[in-house]
Amino acid sequence: MPYGEPITDRPEAEQQELLRRVRSRIRFLDSFDMRELFKSNIVVVDGTPLVADYGLPDGL
C-alpha cells in the first residue's frame, strides 16, 4: 500500500485504539457513513490514522 501501513498488521489492542481515534474524529461529520468504517479502510501515515477511499486516503 503506497500511502501507509495497513491497520490490520498491528496488534488487536492497537487496532482498536486507532479505530476509536478515527471514530472520535469523524462522529461529528454528517457526510460520513459510519457503517463504511472498517479496519480494512484505514491506513496509518506518520502515526495518523487515515480513511482510505479507493486507495487514496482522506486525512481526518
ZIFENQUI-V512037 format. One record per residue. N is the residue number from 1. RES is the residue in three letters. SS is DSSP state (2 for helix, 1 for strand, 0 for the rest). BURIAL is + if it has 9 or more other ideal C-beta (glycine too) atoms within 8 Angstrom, else -. D_FIRST is the distance of its C-alpha to the first C-alpha in Angstrom with 1 decimal. Layout:
n->N res->RES ss->SS burial->BURIAL d_first->D_FIRST
n->N res->RES ss->SS burial->BURIAL d_first->D_FIRST
This chain:
n->1 res->MET ss->0 burial->- d_first->0.0
n->2 res->PRO ss->0 burial->- d_first->3.8
n->3 res->TYR ss->0 burial->+ d_first->5.7
n->4 res->GLY ss->0 burial->+ d_first->6.1
n->5 res->GLU ss->1 burial->- d_first->6.8
n->6 res->PRO ss->1 burial->+ d_first->7.4
n->7 res->ILE ss->2 burial->+ d_first->11.2
n->8 res->THR ss->2 burial->- d_first->12.2
n->9 res->ASP ss->2 burial->- d_first->12.0
n->10 res->ARG ss->0 burial->+ d_first->14.8
n->11 res->PRO ss->0 burial->- d_first->18.5
n->12 res->GLU ss->2 burial->- d_first->19.9
n->13 res->ALA ss->2 burial->- d_first->22.0
n->14 res->GLU ss->2 burial->- d_first->19.3
n->15 res->GLN ss->2 burial->+ d_first->17.3
n->16 res->GLN ss->2 burial->- d_first->20.6
n->17 res->GLU ss->2 burial->- d_first->21.2
n->18 res->LEU ss->2 burial->+ d_first->17.9
n->19 res->LEU ss->2 burial->+ d_first->18.7
n->20 res->ARG ss->2 burial->- d_first->22.2
n->21 res->ARG ss->2 burial->+ d_first->21.3
n->22 res->VAL ss->2 burial->+ d_first->19.2
n->23 res->ARG ss->2 burial->+ d_first->22.1
n->24 res->SER ss->2 burial->- d_first->24.7
n->25 res->ARG ss->2 burial->- d_first->23.2
n->26 res->ILE ss->2 burial->+ d_first->23.0
n->27 res->ARG ss->0 burial->- d_first->26.2
n->28 res->PHE ss->0 burial->- d_first->28.3
n->29 res->LEU ss->0 burial->- d_first->26.4
n->30 res->ASP ss->0 burial->- d_first->28.3
n->31 res->SER ss->0 burial->- d_first->25.8
n->32 res->PHE ss->0 burial->- d_first->23.0
n->33 res->ASP ss->0 burial->- d_first->23.5
n->34 res->MET ss->2 burial->- d_first->23.0
n->35 res->ARG ss->2 burial->- d_first->23.0
n->36 res->GLU ss->2 burial->- d_first->19.5
n->37 res->LEU ss->0 burial->+ d_first->18.1
n->38 res->PHE ss->0 burial->- d_first->16.4
n->39 res->LYS ss->2 burial->- d_first->14.3
n->40 res->SER ss->2 burial->- d_first->11.7
n->41 res->ASN ss->2 burial->+ d_first->11.7
n->42 res->ILE ss->1 burial->+ d_first->11.1
n->43 res->VAL ss->1 burial->+ d_first->8.7
n->44 res->VAL ss->1 burial->+ d_first->10.6
n->45 res->VAL ss->1 burial->+ d_first->10.9
n->46 res->ASP ss->0 burial->- d_first->14.0
n->47 res->GLY ss->0 burial->- d_first->15.3
n->48 res->THR ss->1 burial->- d_first->15.3
n->49 res->PRO ss->1 burial->+ d_first->14.0
n->50 res->LEU ss->1 burial->+ d_first->12.8
n->51 res->VAL ss->1 burial->+ d_first->13.1
n->52 res->ALA ss->1 burial->+ d_first->10.5
n->53 res->ASP ss->1 burial->- d_first->12.6
n->54 res->TYR ss->0 burial->- d_first->11.5
n->55 res->GLY ss->0 burial->- d_first->8.0
n->56 res->LEU ss->1 burial->- d_first->9.9
n->57 res->PRO ss->1 burial->+ d_first->10.7
n->58 res->ASP ss->1 burial->- d_first->14.5
n->59 res->GLY ss->0 burial->- d_first->16.0
n->60 res->LEU ss->0 burial->+ d_first->18.7
